[in-house]
Amino acid sequence: KTVKEVYFNNPMWPGETHSLKVENVLFKEKSLYQEVLVFESTSYGKVLVLDGIVQLTEKDECAYQEMISHLPLCSIESPKNVLVVGGGDGGVLREIARHSSVERIDICEIDQMVIDVSKKFFPQLAIGFEDPRVHLHVGDAVEFLRHTSQGKYDAIIVDSSDPVGPAQELVEKPFFETIARALRPGGVLCNMAESMWLHTHLIQDMISICRETFKGSVHYAWANVPTYPSGVIGFLLCSTEGPPVDFKHPINPIEKLEGAIEYKRQLKFYNSEMHRAAFSLPSFVKRERLYD
Ligand code: AAT
């Protein structure tokens, strides 16, 4: 294959590519689900790549993991039971662990190799697995959620890969229905929701599914993550029918949670100002009605 065929043909961002200089390949193997690659880059530290798509770099993982975790958890009072879908690197677990109200963290990751690789090469993320509140389930989240009892979770965080490969079903209606069922009344979902520059239609589809499925509120937020395609990533925040959730004005601000900012390592990106700002949308996005 020519360079053009390889680099400009990803269906998620046709005609563009983003590159980081590889200093050293540390790991490259095919798991049951995907190709797993870890390399040392020149300027972003170590990088985890699945099927050719950057999942995280040491330099900017803080932005994604902190936002996807604290946007939902700071929006409700005393979250106790939390589920993470995907997130096998452990970074989201590390962030959830800052919340001392949390009693149980379930995680359902499909690929054991991602977990093993993270423990070996990304100890600052995999540290999340060491928290005694964490219960690991290796398997497909679609199956896991089918068998989850109703109303079990206060919050569910979907830290999944792009909907090509094992995460395909994670953007479809039946999956969102099982999530809504697994949440208590007034419980919250935070779902990775791609780039507003690249995936307007996919985001619109997800939003309309969520509006039908979640009877509370549905909002779109975003953050800047330099190594994700187009440099931004979005989050879809939804709440189920019940006590209303005002996502834009966090009721459980991180600054008031004892020790949360410093817990094990200092927060690098998230604070209440960033939380509120994340819901401000550019005019072209507002016009697409990517908001409540
Ligand atoms: N925190 C790093 C960012 C990720 S990782 C996404 C994880 O979701 C991967 O470890 C992948 O193995 C897992 N995953 C994919 N499909 C499933 C499934 N069906 N069930 C459980 N886990 C799954 C996401 C980065 C987003 C990149 C945006 N371009």
Residues whose N, C-alpha, C, O or C-beta is under 5 A from the ligand:
A	BS01	AAT	V54 Q55 L56 V85 G86 G87 G88 D89 C108 E109 I110 D111 V114 G139 D140 A141 V142 D159 S160 S161 D162 P166 A167
